[in-house]
Amino acid sequence: MSTTLGFSGPAVCRVTGVTYRQLDYWARTELVTPSLVPATGSGSKRSYSYADLLEVKVIKKLLDSGVSLAKARQAVVCLRTDLGSSNLLIGETGSVLADDNGLIDLLRGGQGVFNIVGMGSVVKELDDALSAINE
């Protein structure tokens, strides 16, 4: 998938499953900002990159897994490394990023792992959703 292609806010919502209200809030609070064309005022058109879409999709997965928005916000800072090839372990008290160098505790206390989300599958889901809207 091209990493230079821009996506509008409504396209991001269709592909990732978040609402436009969520996306707008996340942009205004700088959780996920559109890296290609930021908002410049009321009525301006944002343009999100593929990497931005991936971040939105991962945050949505965290929220769907029961992680609070505050904890997802903490985790996303650490996740901005090589997101697509990582594994995310979601525990009762936090999230842990697994990579080739071992486990990195994103929230300093994530014990009791109960769910593993492979980031490769998130990338595939995102690519499949993009393909579906382009048909």
N, C-alpha and C positions, 0 to 999 in steps of 0.2 A: 504494500500500500504506500502511496506517495506521502512523503512527510512534508511537502511544501503546499499541498492542496489546502485551501481555506474552507472552513465550514461555518455557516451562519448559526446563530443561536437556535432557531427552530430545527435546523438539521441536526445539531448536537443533541437536542432533546429527543428527536425521533430515533436516533441511533443508540443513545445511551439509556433511555427510559427515565430520565429525570424530567421534572416539569420546568417550564420556562421560568416560573417564579423562583424555583430552587437555583437554576443556573444564574439568573440575574442576581440573586442574593449572594451566591458564591463569588461572582465577579465583583460586586460592590464591596464585599468584605475581604477580597483578595485571597480567597481560598483557591480558586482556579480563575486566573485572568486570561482573556484571549491574547495569545502571544503574537498573532499576526497583525490584527487591527484592534486596538483597545477602544472602548467606548470613549467618545469625546463630548458627550452631552446627550440630552434628551433626543431620542429619535435616531441617534447614530447607529450604524450597523457594525457589530463586532464580528471579527473573523478569528475562528479558533483553528489551531493546527491539529494534526493527527495526535501529537503528544498530549495536547490539551484534552482531546477526546478520551485518550487513555486514562488520564488523571480523573476525569469526570466519571468514567466507567468504574474505576477502582474505588472512588469515594462512594459511589452508589452501592457497590458490592459490600463495602464496609458497613454502610448504613443498613443494608438489607440483612446483614449478618448480626445486627444488634449492637454495633459499635456506635456510640453517641457521636454527634457532629463535632463536639469539642475534641473528642479523642481522635476522630478522623482527621480533623484539622492538624492536630499534633503529628499524626502519623504521616500525613502527606508531605511534610517537609523532608522527612527521612526517605520517603519513597521516591523522591525526584532524582534517583540515581539511574539505574538501568532497569526500569520498571517492567518492561515486557518479558524479561528472562528471569524474574525473581519469583519466589513463592511467598505467599502471605499466610501466616498462621494466625488465626484469630482466637484469642482466649477470653475467658470470662472477665478478666481485669484489664485487658489491653490487647495490643496487636504486636506481632513479631514478624520481622522480615527475614526470610531465609535466603541466603545467597551461597555462592561457592565457598565463601570464607567462614561459614557457620551461621549461627542465628544472631540477629541484631535485635535487641528489645527496643521497639519504637516508643514505648510509653513507660519504660523503666519499671516493670513489675508485671509483665504479662505471663502469668503462670496458669496452668490448667488449660492447655490448648484443647479446643473442641472442634475446630473446623480448619481445613486447609484449602486455600483458594490458589490454584496455580495461575500465575499471571499469564502464562502462555495461552491458557484457555480464555482469559479475558481478552487478550489480543485477537484470538480467533473469533470470539463472539462479536467484537467490534468490527472486524473485517467483514464478517458475514452480514452484519446489519448494514454496513456501508454498501456492500454489493447489492443487497436487496433493494435499497432505495435508488440505486443507480440503474436498475433494470428497466 
